[in-house]
């Protein structure tokens, strides 16, 4: 229940305020458009008007007003984002038609010497026609910026949701391992108690407590250094050696330089449990359990192999295609997708499983 509450809270937080805003890119686009507009009209005016030296300063007045009007368009576009698309289309047309009117009037007031042979109304209509194209382009540019920002926002939200789903899947797969192991270990303790092996049972309970302290102390991380994973399996096998005295031989081959290679937490647990269940639990001879790690072309290979001193009858020979291997494959796929793999091979007197995953070192 705690796990469900944690992820429900996390999913609610995904819909919170976005870290993206349309204002910064929109303001940058507006300033660029109006700078180009100011520069082009100033150059053109210097070639036509007699008092050209005053035009650049005077033109700053309508350009400043145009920037203010454009910022109002940004606020309007942001407000209308969730409205129907036809309403946004009408808004674009309304801005293109209405915004040029105050801008044209201000230009008439600042530049009364323009087109002296025309009436004020004719000059107003002419300016309105030209400036409507300008404001239409500005509105389209702002809409384009907003669509880009919203797309990034949705992609960011999708990535966060995908990450939460993957973490929830990994947690669920990990929690399939822990109760399974605990059930087997408690069965072993019960078996010792039924045989009145109290000292062995006490030692096994102590080993079990040490194992869970080691596993749970690292927290809920999905990956741990290889050396921690191997130590956890050695603790587990110490428990099982009490159940199968003088029958389990363990060999670990892992170079020290791979000690900090990252592996999924408890990824080896189902493999070691399979050895106990299918080999030690179904035969009476000695079992050699080999845990090996090695680097191979940028990948990390983890191998668990058991070799029995005597075979099993055909009736009890296991296929090893149960939930343990499927659990490992699902975890590898969730963490590394197609970059990781698992292969299993039945041997004449045992079984071998090899895990291949990208080699990454802990920081």
N, C-alpha and C positions, 0 to 999 in steps of 0.2 A: 504493500500500500504506500509506503514511503517513496518507493521508486516511482510509482505512478503519479504521486503528488508532485514530486520534483520535476518530472518531465511535463506534467500539465502546466505547472508554473512557468517552465521554460518556453513552452509553446505560446503561452499568452504573451510573454515578453517579446516574442518575435514580431508581433503586430504593433509594437510600440513606436515611438518617434523615430523617423529615419535620420540617418547621419548625413543624408544628402539634402541639398537645398537648391531650388531653382534660382535663387537670388544672385548668388555670386557669378555663375556663368551667364545669366541673363544681363546683369549689369555690365559685364565685360563685353558682351555682344552689342549692347546698346551704345556704350562708349565708342566702340569701334565703328559702328554705323554712322553715328553723329560726327565723329572726327573726320571720316571720309567725306561726309556731306559738307561739313564746314570747309574742309580743304578744297574740295572741288568748286564750290560756289565762290569762295574767296579768290581763287585763281581766275575764275571766269569773270568775276566782278572787277578785278583789277585791270582787265583788258577793255572794259566797257565804260565804267563810271569815271567821271572826272575827279571826284574826291576819293580816289582809291585808297589813299593812306588811312582814311577813317573807317573803311568798310570792315576790316578784320575785327576791330574792337566792337563795332556796332552789331556785327553778325553774332557775336557771342551771346547777345540777349535772346534772340529767337532760338539759338541752338540750346542754350540752357533751359529755356521753356520746353523745347522738344524732348530733352532728356527727362524732365519732370513728368511730362505727359506719357512718355514711354514707360517710366517706372510705374505709373498708374495702370498701364496696360499689363505689366507683369503681375500686379496684384489682382487684376481682373481675370487674367488667364489662370492664375493659381486658384482663385475662388471658383471658377467654372470648370475645373478639371473633372470633377465627379458628375457633372451634368451631362445630359444626353448629347450625342455628337452633333445633332442638328442645331442644338442651342449654341454649341461652341462655334459652329459655322456661321450662324447669325451674328455672334459676337465679333468674329473676324471682320465681317462686312460692315457692322456698325462702327467698329473702331476705324476702319479704313475710310468710312464716309464722314464720321463726326469729328474725329481727332484733328483732321487738317483744318477745320473751320477756325478754332481759336489760334492755331499756329499761323494761318494765313492772315488773320486780322492783325496779329502782332507784327508780322513782316510788313504789312501795309503801313503800320504806325512807325516802324523803325526805318523803312526805306520808302518815303513818300515820293521820291524822285523817279521811282521805277515806272516805266510805261506812262509817261505824262499825257500821251495822246489818247489814253483810254479812260473810261469812267471808273470810279472806285469799285462798282459792282463787277465790271468786266475784269478788272485786275484781281478781284477776290475770286471770281470763278476760275480764272486762269491759274492762280496759285493753288486753289483747292484741288483742281485736276492734277497738277503736278505732285503736290504733297500727299494726295491720297495714295498714290503708288508707293511713296516712301513709307507711310504708316502701314500700308498693307504688307510690305516687305518686312517691316519691323515686327509686326504681329506674327507673321509666319515664322520669323527667326526665333521669337520667344516661344512659340508653340513647339518648334523643333527642339529647342533647348529643354523644354519641359518633358517632352516625350523621351528624350535621351536620359534625363535624370530619373524619371519614373521607371524606365526600363532597367537602369542600374539598380534602383531601389528594389524592384521586384526580383532581380537576379540575386541580389544580396540576401533578400528574405528567403528565396528558394534555397540558396546555399546553406543558410542557417537551419532551415527546416530539415534539409537533407542530412546535415551533420547531426541534428538531434535525433532523427530517426535511426541513423547508423549507430549512434551511441546507445540508444535504447535497445537496439537489436543485440549489440555486443554485451550489454549488461544482462539481457535475458539469457543469452547463450552461456555467459559465465555462471549465472545462477543455476543453470542446469548441471554444471559440473560440481559445484560445492555440495549440494544436498546428496548427490549420488555418491560422492566420496565419503561423506559423513555416515551415510547408511551402511556402506561396506565396512567402514572402520568400527562402527558400533556393533555390527554383526560379529566382527572378529573378537571384540571385547566380550560379547555375550557367549561366544564359543569357548573362550578361555575360562569364563566364570562357570560355565556348565561343567567343565572338566576340573573345576576347583584349582585352576592354576592362578591363585590370587596374586602372587608376586608378578607373574608375567602380565596379568590384566592391569595391575597398577602401573607397571612400566609402560604399557601400551597407552593407557589414558594420559600419562605424563607426556609421552611422545606426541599424542594427538593434540594435546593442549599447546605444545611447542610448535607443532605444524601450523595450527590455526593462528597462533600469535605471529608467526613468520608471514603467513599469507595475507592476513588482514591488516598487519601493521603498515603495509605499503600504501594503503588507501585504495580508492576505486579506479586507479589508473588501468587503462587497457593494455599497456605495454610495460614490461619490466626488463632490466638487464638480464642477460642470459645466465649469469652466475647466480642471481636470485632464483630464477626458475629451476636451475639444477639443484640448488640447495633445498628448495621446496620438495622436489621429487626424492631427494635423498632422505629427507625427514619422513616422507610418506613410506618409502621402502623400509626405513627403520621400524616403522609400525608393523608392516607386513612381515618382516623377519621374525617378529615375535610369534606371529600366527603360523609361519612356516619355518621353524627352526632348522638350521643347517641345510636348507634347501635353496636359498636364494643367494646367488653371487652377482654382484653389481660392479660393472666397469664403466667409468665415465671418462670419455676422451674429448676434451675441450681445451684448445690452446688458450693461454691466459689473455692473449690480445683480443679474443672474442668475448671476454667476460662482460664487457659493457655493450655488446650488440643487443639491440632491442628485439624482444620477442613478445607475442601476445601472452598475457598472464595466464598461467595454468594450461598452456597449449599442450604440454607434454602429459598432463594428468590423465586424460582418457587413454592414452597409449600405454602408460605404465599400468593403469588399472586393467586394461585388456590383457596384459601379460599375466597379471595375478589371476584374473578370472578364467582365462582360456587355457593357460599353461599350468601355472602352479596349482590352481584349483581342480584341475582335471588329470593330474598325473601325480606320481609318487617319487619321481626322480629329482635330481638337481636341475635348477634353471639358471642359465646365465643371461643376465639382462645387461645389454650394452646401450649406453646413451652416448651419442657422438655428435659433435658440432664441428663444422668446417666451412671455410669460405670457398666459393666457387664462382669466378667470373662476376663479381659484384653482388652475388647472392649469398645467403646463409642457408646451409643445409643442416637440418636437424634429423637425426636418425635414431630410432628406437628399434632394437632387434632382440628377440629372445631365442635362445637355443636350448632345447631340452636334452637331457641325457637319455631319455626314452620316449618313444612315440606314443601317440594317442590312438585308440582304436578308431576305425572309420566312423563308428556310430557317434563318437563324441568330438570328431574333428571340427573346429569352429570355422566359420566363414569370415568372421571379423568385419562384417559389413553393417554393423549396428549403429546405434545413435551416437557412439563416441566419435567415429570417423566423420559422420555427417556433421556433427557439432564443430569439429575442427575445420572442415571445409567451409562451413558457413561463416565462421569467424575470420578465416583467411580471406574469403571473398568480400566480407564487409570492410576489412581493414585495407586490403591491397588489390581488390578486384582481380584482374587477370594476371597480375604480377606475381602471384603466389600460387602454389599448387601442392597437392598431396598425392603420393603414390604408395600403394600397398602391394606386398608380394608375399605369397605363402611359400615357405621353405620346407624342405623334407622333414626337418626337426624343429621348426619354429616359424617365426613370422617377422617381417621387416616392414617398417613404415618410414618413409622419407618425406619431410616437409621442406619445401623450397620457398623462401621469401626474400624480399629485398634486404640487403645488408645495410643497416643504419645503426650508427653508434649513439649511445646516450650522451647528452651534452655534459 
